[in-house]
Amino acid sequence: MTSDFALQVPAELETALQLKTVQYLVTKRPWLDLYGVNVRPVAPYGSASRRVNVDPALIHRCLPDELLFEVFSRMAPYDMGRAACVCRKWRYTLRNPIFWRNACLKAWQLSGMVENYKILQSKYESSWRKMWLLRSRIRIDGIYVSRNTYIRAGVREWKVTNPVHLVCYYRYMRFFPSGRFLYKTSGQTVKEVVKCMNFRASKTDGVFSGRYTLTDDKVEATFMYPGLRPTMWRAFLRLRGTTLGANNRLDLLSLSTSKVNSDGIIELEEDLFGSVELQEDVISHQRGLAPFAFVPFEEVETSVLNLPVEKMDYYVPG
């Protein structure tokens, strides 16, 4: 039996009451809507963050961005890395991939543009800057130097003991992006040899020109000693760096020399890597395989490799 005083609730009002009850039961989490949204915090009144951002540097107020972009485009990659440490604006400007694209295409021009783009997309996530830092490359802004020493016994008359001489000599290699390199073996220091490490040097300077190939981090270099019966010099090296992207070390894995038939001299000059059957009496050298250390041109005068032999005993290329 129902009461005569029962309250008749409309259907719309009953639905609204149910929704209101659900709101009390469900915990509200408004912070979930902020995931993936960059929210800038409100700075307190009078702080530096509320002021208008005006660059106090005179060079940024006088030098337009177009000219700054042009200056950076003419810089060497290692100079761009130093410029990125100057200020935040230069750092963000040098993140532009066009700067690093030009540097990468020049450094690996032997691979070809199509091959470089394939490697960029498959290994380095389409980042030219990442490719510049992680991919092995030959540096052309300096010279690679290998310091080698050996002991030679001397002779002294009318003495019981004989002297011992410490002989020091250097191997120098300068690479070019076109696939050519210059080689010289000398007892002179770096600052004396770097003056003649160019293609204008004569044969009397003892500078030889050859070809090299780069595959991943492996380098194969070869050239020919002139003479009545030419001798081929061939070396296999491995690129590495003491820091990320430095590429300042070359490990000499193997070094060999071989005589060449006089009939195949012309063929070898055209293809130094392909005509292996024309070589005779291959000699593998086991001494003088010290790693090469890279010396930039701006550090040639101040390099520790210019010190005399008696002060170089502590030097280890690493």
C-alpha positions as CSV (number, residue, x, y, z in Angstrom):
1,M,0.0,0.0,0.0
2,T,1.5,3.3,-1.1
3,S,1.2,6.5,0.8
4,D,-0.9,9.3,-0.6
5,F,1.8,11.8,0.1
6,A,4.5,10.0,-2.1
7,L,6.7,12.5,-4.0
8,Q,6.5,12.3,-7.8
9,V,10.1,12.9,-9.2
10,P,10.3,13.7,-12.9
11,A,12.5,11.5,-15.1
12,E,14.9,14.4,-16.1
13,L,15.4,15.4,-12.4
14,E,16.1,11.7,-11.5
15,T,18.9,11.5,-14.2
16,A,20.5,14.7,-12.9
17,L,20.5,13.4,-9.4
18,Q,22.3,10.2,-10.5
19,L,25.0,12.2,-12.4
20,K,25.6,14.3,-9.3
21,T,26.0,11.2,-7.2
22,V,28.5,9.8,-9.6
23,Q,30.6,13.0,-9.4
24,Y,31.0,12.5,-5.7
25,L,32.1,8.9,-6.1
26,V,34.7,9.4,-8.9
27,T,37.9,11.1,-7.9
28,K,38.8,14.1,-10.0
29,R,42.3,14.2,-11.5
30,P,42.7,17.5,-13.4
31,W,46.4,17.1,-13.7
32,L,46.0,14.3,-16.1
33,D,45.0,16.8,-18.8
34,L,48.4,18.5,-18.6
35,Y,50.4,15.5,-19.8
36,G,52.1,16.4,-23.1
37,V,51.4,20.1,-22.7
38,N,54.3,22.6,-22.0
39,V,53.0,24.9,-19.3
40,R,55.2,28.0,-18.6
41,P,55.1,28.9,-14.9
42,V,54.0,32.3,-13.9
43,A,56.8,34.4,-12.8
44,P,56.4,36.6,-9.6
45,Y,55.7,40.2,-10.1
46,G,58.8,42.3,-10.6
47,S,61.1,39.4,-11.5
48,A,63.4,39.4,-14.5
49,S,61.2,36.9,-16.3
50,R,58.3,39.4,-16.5
51,R,60.5,42.0,-18.2
52,V,60.8,42.4,-21.9
53,N,63.6,40.2,-23.3
54,V,66.1,42.6,-24.9
55,D,69.5,41.1,-25.9
56,P,72.1,43.4,-24.2
57,A,74.9,42.1,-26.6
58,L,76.0,44.8,-29.0
59,I,76.8,42.3,-31.7
60,H,73.2,41.0,-31.7
61,R,71.7,44.4,-31.9
62,C,74.0,45.6,-34.8
63,L,74.4,42.4,-36.7
64,P,71.3,41.1,-38.5
65,D,70.4,37.4,-38.4
66,E,71.0,37.1,-42.2
67,L,74.7,38.2,-41.8
68,L,75.2,36.0,-38.8
69,F,73.8,33.1,-40.8
70,E,76.3,33.9,-43.6
71,V,79.2,34.1,-41.2
72,F,78.4,30.7,-39.8
73,S,78.0,29.1,-43.2
74,R,81.7,30.0,-44.0
75,M,83.0,28.6,-40.8
76,A,84.8,25.2,-40.4
77,P,82.9,22.6,-38.5
78,Y,85.2,22.7,-35.5
79,D,85.0,26.5,-35.4
80,M,81.2,26.2,-35.4
81,G,81.5,23.9,-32.4
82,R,83.5,26.6,-30.5
83,A,81.0,29.3,-31.6
84,A,78.1,27.3,-30.2
85,C,79.7,27.8,-26.7
86,V,79.6,31.6,-26.9
87,C,75.9,32.2,-26.1
88,R,72.5,30.6,-26.3
89,K,71.5,32.4,-29.5
90,W,74.5,31.2,-31.4
91,R,74.0,27.7,-30.1
92,Y,70.4,27.5,-31.3
93,T,71.3,29.1,-34.6
94,L,74.0,26.5,-35.2
95,R,71.5,23.8,-34.7
96,N,70.3,24.5,-38.3
97,P,71.0,21.3,-40.3
98,I,72.2,23.2,-43.3
99,F,75.5,24.0,-41.7
100,W,76.2,20.3,-40.9
101,R,74.9,19.1,-44.2
102,N,77.5,21.0,-46.1
103,A,80.3,19.8,-43.8
104,C,79.2,16.2,-44.1
105,L,78.9,16.2,-47.9
106,K,82.4,17.7,-48.1
107,A,83.9,15.3,-45.6
108,W,82.5,12.2,-47.4
109,Q,82.4,13.4,-50.9
110,L,84.1,10.2,-52.1
111,S,81.0,8.2,-51.0
112,G,78.7,10.3,-53.3
113,M,75.6,12.3,-52.4
114,V,73.1,9.4,-52.8
115,E,75.1,7.1,-50.6
116,N,75.5,9.7,-47.9
117,Y,71.7,10.3,-47.8
118,K,71.1,6.6,-47.5
119,I,73.5,6.3,-44.6
120,L,72.0,9.5,-43.0
121,Q,68.5,8.0,-42.9
122,S,69.4,4.4,-42.0
123,K,71.9,5.1,-39.2
124,Y,71.7,8.6,-37.9
125,E,67.9,9.4,-37.9
126,S,68.2,12.0,-40.6
127,S,70.4,14.2,-38.4
128,W,73.4,15.7,-40.1
129,R,74.9,16.9,-36.8
130,K,74.6,13.4,-35.4
131,M,76.2,12.0,-38.5
132,W,79.1,14.4,-38.2
133,L,79.8,13.4,-34.6
134,L,79.4,9.6,-34.8
135,R,80.6,8.7,-38.3
136,S,84.3,8.1,-38.8
137,R,86.0,10.6,-41.1
138,I,89.5,11.8,-42.1
139,R,90.4,15.2,-40.8
140,I,91.8,17.6,-43.3
141,D,92.4,20.6,-41.1
142,G,95.8,19.4,-39.9
143,I,98.4,16.7,-40.2
144,Y,98.7,13.2,-38.7
145,V,102.1,12.5,-37.0
146,S,103.5,9.2,-35.9
147,R,106.6,9.4,-33.6
148,N,108.9,6.4,-33.7
149,T,112.1,5.6,-31.8
150,Y,114.6,2.9,-31.8
151,I,118.0,2.2,-30.1
152,R,121.2,2.0,-32.2
153,A,124.4,0.7,-30.7
154,G,127.5,2.9,-31.3
155,V,131.2,2.2,-31.4
156,R,133.8,4.0,-29.3
157,E,137.5,3.3,-29.8
158,W,139.9,2.5,-26.9
159,K,136.9,2.2,-24.5
160,V,135.5,-0.8,-22.7
161,T,131.8,0.3,-23.0
162,N,130.1,1.4,-26.2
163,P,127.5,4.2,-26.4
164,V,123.9,3.7,-27.2
165,H,122.0,6.2,-29.4
166,L,118.3,6.8,-29.2
167,V,117.1,7.6,-32.7
168,C,113.8,9.4,-33.3
169,Y,112.0,9.9,-36.6
170,Y,108.5,10.9,-37.6
171,R,105.9,9.8,-40.2
172,Y,103.7,12.5,-41.6
173,M,100.4,12.1,-43.4
174,R,98.2,14.9,-44.7
175,F,94.8,14.0,-46.3
176,F,92.6,15.8,-48.8
177,P,88.9,15.3,-49.4
178,S,89.5,14.3,-53.0
179,G,91.0,11.0,-52.0
180,R,94.7,12.0,-52.2
181,F,97.2,12.3,-49.4
182,L,100.8,13.3,-48.9
183,Y,103.4,11.3,-47.0
184,K,106.8,12.1,-45.6
185,T,109.3,10.4,-43.3
186,S,111.7,12.7,-41.6
187,G,113.6,13.4,-38.4
188,Q,112.5,17.0,-38.4
189,T,109.8,18.3,-36.1
190,V,106.2,19.2,-37.0
191,K,106.7,23.0,-37.4
192,E,109.5,22.4,-39.9
193,V,107.8,19.7,-42.0
194,V,104.3,21.3,-42.3
195,K,105.7,24.0,-44.6
196,C,106.5,21.5,-47.4
197,M,103.4,19.3,-47.0
198,N,101.7,20.5,-50.2
199,F,101.5,19.4,-53.8
200,R,104.0,22.1,-54.8
201,A,106.8,20.4,-52.9
202,S,109.5,18.9,-55.0
203,K,110.9,15.4,-54.9
204,T,114.0,16.6,-53.1
205,D,111.8,17.4,-50.1
206,G,110.9,13.7,-49.8
207,V,107.1,14.3,-50.0
208,F,105.2,11.5,-51.9
209,S,101.6,11.7,-53.2
210,G,99.2,8.8,-53.1
211,R,95.6,7.6,-52.9
212,Y,93.5,6.5,-50.0
213,T,90.1,4.9,-49.4
214,L,87.8,5.1,-46.3
215,T,85.5,2.2,-45.4
216,D,83.7,2.7,-42.1
217,D,86.7,3.3,-39.8
218,K,89.3,1.5,-41.9
219,V,91.7,3.5,-44.1
220,E,93.8,2.0,-46.9
221,A,96.6,4.2,-48.2
222,T,99.2,3.6,-50.9
223,F,101.7,5.4,-53.1
224,M,104.8,4.6,-55.2
225,Y,108.4,5.4,-54.5
226,P,110.0,6.5,-57.8
227,G,113.1,4.9,-59.2
228,L,114.5,2.5,-61.7
229,R,112.3,-0.2,-60.2
230,P,109.4,1.5,-58.3
231,T,108.4,0.4,-54.9
232,M,104.8,0.4,-53.7
233,W,104.1,1.5,-50.1
234,R,100.8,0.3,-48.6
235,A,99.3,0.8,-45.2
236,F,96.1,-0.2,-43.4
237,L,95.0,2.1,-40.7
238,R,92.0,2.4,-38.3
239,L,90.4,5.7,-37.3
240,R,89.4,6.5,-33.7
241,G,89.1,9.4,-31.4
242,T,89.9,10.3,-27.8
243,T,86.6,12.1,-27.6
244,L,83.3,12.0,-29.4
245,G,83.8,13.1,-33.0
246,A,87.5,13.9,-32.6
247,N,88.9,11.4,-35.1
248,N,92.4,12.4,-33.9
249,R,94.1,9.0,-33.9
250,L,95.1,6.6,-36.6
251,D,96.3,3.2,-35.6
252,L,98.7,1.7,-38.0
253,L,97.5,-1.9,-38.4
254,S,100.0,-3.1,-41.1
255,L,102.7,-1.6,-43.3
256,S,104.2,-3.3,-46.3
257,T,106.4,-2.5,-49.3
258,S,106.7,-4.4,-52.6
259,K,108.6,-4.2,-55.8
260,V,106.6,-3.5,-59.0
261,N,107.1,-4.9,-62.5
262,S,108.2,-2.3,-64.9
263,D,105.5,-3.5,-67.3
264,G,102.7,-2.6,-64.9
265,I,103.8,0.9,-63.8
266,I,101.3,2.7,-66.0
267,E,98.4,0.4,-64.8
268,L,99.4,1.0,-61.1
269,E,99.4,4.7,-61.5
270,E,95.8,4.6,-62.8
271,D,94.6,2.1,-60.1
272,L,96.9,1.7,-57.1
273,F,94.4,-0.6,-55.3
274,G,93.4,-3.0,-58.0
275,S,96.6,-4.3,-59.6
276,V,97.9,-6.5,-56.8
277,E,99.2,-9.2,-59.2
278,L,101.8,-6.8,-60.5
279,Q,103.6,-6.7,-57.1
280,E,106.6,-8.8,-56.2
281,D,108.7,-9.4,-53.1
282,V,106.1,-8.1,-50.6
283,I,107.8,-7.2,-47.3
284,S,105.8,-6.7,-44.2
285,H,107.3,-4.3,-41.6
286,Q,106.8,-5.0,-37.9
287,R,108.7,-1.9,-36.5
288,G,107.8,1.7,-36.6
289,L,104.0,1.1,-36.2
290,A,103.4,3.8,-33.6
291,P,99.9,5.3,-33.9
292,F,99.4,8.7,-35.6
293,A,98.3,11.7,-33.5
294,F,96.4,14.5,-35.2
295,V,97.9,18.1,-34.9
296,P,95.7,21.0,-36.2
297,F,97.4,23.6,-38.3
298,E,96.8,26.3,-35.6
299,E,98.6,24.1,-33.0
300,V,101.7,23.2,-35.1
301,E,104.0,25.8,-33.5
302,T,103.0,24.9,-29.9
303,S,102.7,21.1,-30.2
304,V,104.6,18.9,-27.8
305,L,105.9,17.0,-30.8
306,N,108.4,19.9,-31.3
307,L,110.2,19.1,-28.1
308,P,113.7,17.4,-28.3
309,V,114.1,13.7,-27.9
310,E,115.3,13.9,-24.3
311,K,112.1,15.6,-23.2
312,M,109.7,13.3,-25.1
313,D,110.1,10.2,-23.1
314,Y,106.7,10.8,-21.4
315,Y,104.8,11.3,-24.7
316,V,102.2,8.6,-25.3
317,P,99.7,9.3,-28.1
318,G,96.9,7.3,-26.4
